[in-house]
């Protein structure tokens, strides 16, 4: 498992926003979203619920947090 992806996930979980996490990391929102998607694909579990305005954690995401 990629430690960078886990740290990105932790920041998304804290901020509840891809945009805010991206701003803090100095990367694009798309880069954050892709990192989370790859992490979810790697472990085979959805960690976040995406909407147009916010991010919420799934039960698995809450446990990983």
Wavefront OBJ file of the C-alpha trace (Angstrom):
o trace
v 0.000 0.000 0.000
v 1.272 3.451 -0.938
v 2.029 5.580 2.125
v 1.573 8.768 0.090
v -1.943 7.649 -0.856
v -2.724 6.990 2.796
v -1.545 10.465 3.776
v -3.668 11.988 0.983
v -6.647 9.973 2.242
v -6.036 11.202 5.809
v -6.065 14.801 4.595
v -9.236 14.281 2.533
v -10.851 12.675 5.589
v -9.840 15.658 7.733
v -10.906 18.316 5.229
v -13.961 16.443 3.847
v -13.041 18.038 0.522
v -10.801 17.095 -2.404
v -10.311 20.795 -3.215
v -9.216 21.745 0.316
v -6.901 18.730 0.510
v -5.446 19.608 -2.900
v -4.874 23.214 -1.841
v -3.026 22.099 1.295
v -0.924 19.649 -0.718
v -0.233 22.096 -3.537
v -1.640 19.760 -6.196
v -4.768 19.668 -8.345
v -8.126 18.375 -7.174
v -7.903 15.828 -9.963
v -4.593 14.493 -8.621
v -6.132 14.004 -5.176
v -9.200 12.311 -6.643
v -7.065 9.965 -8.748
v -4.891 9.088 -5.750
v -7.964 8.176 -3.689
v -9.453 6.190 -6.576
v -6.207 4.195 -6.990
v -6.111 3.522 -3.245
v -9.707 2.285 -3.341
v -8.912 0.055 -6.332
v -5.813 -1.328 -4.602
v -7.666 -2.339 -1.454
v -10.922 -3.157 -3.232
v -13.108 -1.045 -0.949
v -14.787 2.340 -1.426
v -13.470 4.788 1.162
v -15.320 7.964 0.192
v -18.695 8.995 -1.192
v -18.258 11.702 -3.795
v -20.785 14.439 -4.488
v -20.409 17.617 -6.504
v -19.908 19.668 -3.348
v -18.433 17.450 -0.665
v -16.871 14.193 0.323
v -18.094 11.898 3.051
v -16.451 8.752 4.311
v -17.932 5.312 3.917
v -17.958 3.001 6.927
v -14.662 1.538 5.685
v -13.265 5.042 5.273
v -14.218 5.902 8.853
v -12.429 2.776 10.084
v -9.283 3.563 8.093
v -9.280 7.158 9.243
l 1 2 3 4 5 6 7 8 9 10 11 12 13 14 15 16 17 18 19 20 21 22 23 24 25 26 27 28 29 30 31 32 33 34 35 36 37 38 39 40 41 42 43 44 45 46 47 48 49 50 51 52 53 54 55 56 57 58 59 60 61 62 63 64 65
